[in-house]
Amino acid sequence: MEYITKLIPPDIGYVIQKVDIGQRDKVDQAIWMDNPSGKFTCASAFQVLRKRQPESPIWRCIWNKINPFKMAFISWRIIKKKMPMYDRIKNFSNESDPMCICCNDPKEESMLHVFIEGELAKKVWEFFGDSLGIKIQNQTIQARYGNKKYYEAKIYYEVAQHVKGIMNKKGYLRDNWSRICSSMEAHKAVLTSFPVVWSKPLVNTIKINTDGSNMVLCNKAGIGGIARNSRGDIIMAFAKAVQFCSINSAEIQAASFGINWLNHNDINNGIIEVDSILVVKWLDGEYSIPWEFLKEIEALKRIIDKRRIKVQHCFRKANTVADSLAKFGSNTQFSFIANLYYTMQEIPRQARGAVRMDKAQLANFRIRTRRRT
């Protein structure tokens, strides 16, 4: 420090001295900041170099995991006008036949004719639209490959097969389009539910439940948590607004508050319970830590080892108190100091009911949609 102050003003030297350069006993590590893992990949470099266009809702509807790639690709070609129709090919060559092969009375082949105005196009859309009660005029989806003609029955069959594949019925649907429509209209999601109860810690053990809140629409974020004993009594609760960040960052800040509270109060063998499996795996060292959280998580891991703190995962329905406090914190005015509560009367009203339910060991129900097998 003395050497630095000889070269630069003391106020600037003080700022430089506060810069964290990492632990001296560890080897420096190169970090590729454009990848959450911190490792260089060609894909992340391509994302940096490419010029991204504004995201379009049309492409989200087309390019997704539900649509078969074949259908997504042909939809993309149609929108981009990349289909090999005569109205496009004639700009490069006049050798192709200008007449369509989808009508009894052939017309000049064009995107408009093949997909909207053609005889076969109209029949296809009438066939599929009638079963759904939709009257469509001059709309279709049909394409030509080489010199092969597509007949009505073949188009009906192929579309029905693709819809059946999307519904993932595995043979429970017949190929008849009307029956497929009826099955879709009668389809109901199968829901399953099971009770989830917050588990009390052992005697002479303190458990802290923490959670982070991320409100994207209003650019707000908050953290919250509660420390309780083996009887479910409140020892401390907190809620705090933080700068808008990702949900993972909010979860880490909430867990950090709980871990540091245990450390500052010289409490050993405490339990930190969060509903983010990622945070648990990062703190346990099972998953590689993103570079942006590396410094903070490494500091927390040292406290965890020192105080013998156990970090564990719970379902969100067993973390309702911390969730309510985090949401309350995100709606408060930003401050560097957290709001602390030590009694039931001090805790925000929206969290009191959940505290009473946890103490009485009343269950919340976790409802899930059963996956089809």
C-alpha angles and dihedrals in degrees: 000000000000090000091051094051090055091060103037137022115283095244092056091044090054091055092048091050090056093057109110111229095178132249115327094215093061129078115249114256128208113231125200099213096197092067122064090222091055091234125119117248131171089233093058091046089052090052089054094050100040123090106234120209121217110283113259124210088217092064091047089057092049104038106052139112094260099059116075111248091239092058094043092050095049090046089053091050092050094051092045091045092237098136116122096247124148093248087063100034094052089070088068105026140007096202098093123090108264094205124090124238098209099079135063087226101043119221131188108292115246139145090255093051099044096044102031120010105032123110093240092046092056093048092051094051092045091051095052096034097053093060090055096043092249120136107206124179125194097000130118150140115226135131140192124228116194110311097325118125120219116218124210096248092051092052091048091051096047095049091047090051092052092049090048090051092051091051089052094217094147098214101329090110125067121224092251107114095214091055091049090053092048090050092050092050092049094044116120127182114248109232127200127191137187132178121259120196127187107243118227118230123245122272114290090016127114121212122197119197114199135181141175128222125209118185104188098180094058098029094240132137134181145170132218142170147159134221117212138173131227092283092053093250119151117254098167138342130188141191127183140168115232133187113283109274143143120298091249091054091050091049091051093048090051093049089045091056091053095045093048091048090056090048095048091049093048092240116159130195093023125156127234112197122190134167094225111095090192093060090049092051092047093051092045091050094238094119128045110256120239110246093241091062097034099099095046096044093048089054091049092049090056090054091046091054092044095050096032091236119178117220115199141168128242135179117267090244088061091051100055096124093056090043091055092047092049092051090047090050093051090057094051125089114277114261137159089229120072124228108249126201128190105174137044090249092057096049115097112268095241091062100045096081092053090049091054092047092052092049091049090046093237115163133241116208121237109211120199136174111245113237117233116244 
